[in-house]
Amino acid sequence: MVKGTAVVVTYNSASCVERCLRALTSEPGWEVLVIDNASQDDTVARAWRFTEQARIYRSSVNTGFAGGVNRGVKLANGEILVLVNPDAIVAPGTLDKLANAISTCNAGASGGLLMLAGNRPQTGNIVRRFPTLGSALAELLLLNNIWYRNPWNRSYRYLDLDYSRAQKVDNPAGASLAFRRDAWQSVGGFDERFYPVWFEDVDFCRCLRKAGWEIVYEPSAVFNHDGAHSVGQLSFYNHQLFWYGNLLRYFTKHHSWLQCRVLRAGITAGLTLRAILSLAVPSGGTRWEQFRGYLAAAWKCGIRPARDAGPPPDVHNCTVVEVGKTVQQV
């Protein structure tokens, strides 16, 4: 019997997937699954080098992070699942420590310590509290840019947290999230409407807490994490559309109608302000590309948001193939 299953969801991850799998396949007793979301590069070919220790699956379409996770859980043999981003490298014993944290605390999920280059903790992103209207507006209206440690952001990002102490938290980062299979089943898995990325892990943890599960942080479970691997491949416009659209989707699911209306006003105002500022100080791409992208996202996410747009229709008919074996529908 395996101790658990590590699930790696990849998308154009050729630059980092080998380092990730080399570390994971060195963890004794753990099953390793790779769910590739229709990569256009040689991610699968590089992952194939580890087929003696890992199972590799390729999706016919990009199902998004949530879709990849759900398919991975269905294919896994373990009762404890650990999500590992392809740009994250586990330290020896990390998977065991996350599983032990869940077992010891009788929790539904656990998360570890994310470390950046130079042995620096990824402060503000390792764990977070669930978003509130105040913390969202502080981000949308650029308050966090001029006063990073304001009360809303300090609370939301656990900026005063003692990262050396194991403790209960709201939302560990999806890059290092472990959970029980029965906890996943109790909330219906990850919500695939959070497509292709962002807020699916927040929503999942929020649903776990609503279902009565505890979530714990375990500092001895260490991941070296580059960060922004997949999202860095998005166009400027899609980056705005998906982040703000999924933020609104999260609030629509977990907050009141009135708070959602206030949030939409904040999205519109914040993106309009960013559009104006981009003409003077562009942060990436051309000034006009950013200006148009911000205003288009303001329209689609703030002024006239699409009703529950979610993933494209073909995602639900995805074919998942185990590389080198027969076709499976998952």
Secondary structure by P-SEA (a helix, b strand, c coil): cccbbbbbbbccccccaaaaaaaaaacccbbbbbbbcccccccccccccccccbbbbbbcccccaaaaaaaaaaaccccbbbbbccccccccaaaaaaaaaaaaaccccbbbbbbcccccccccccccccccaaaaaaaaacccccccccaaaaaaacccccccbbbbbccccccbbbbbaaaaaaacccccccccccaaaaaaaaaaaaabbbbbbbcccccccccccccccccaaaaaaaaaaaaaaaaaacccaaaaaaaaaaaaaaaaaaaaaaacccccccaaaaaaaaaaaaaaccccccccccccccccbbbbbcccbbbbcc
